[in-house]
Amino acid sequence: MKQYIFHLNKSVESKEIKIIASGMLDAFTQVKDLKKKLMQETSDNVDIQFKGTIYSQ
């Protein structure tokens, strides 16, 4: 499994999240669902930026 690091920018704050997934497509769908959830809760615009991948054994 790999950890994919994404940077979430909201209008007020920004944070970095790590998503454990088997592939990039899986990680992207997870972060897309998280973005939808955050936008519904706060009604702020959320920008996502991919930062990198951590390979673990």
Order of alpha helices (4+ residues) and beta strands (2+ residues): beta-beta-alpha-beta
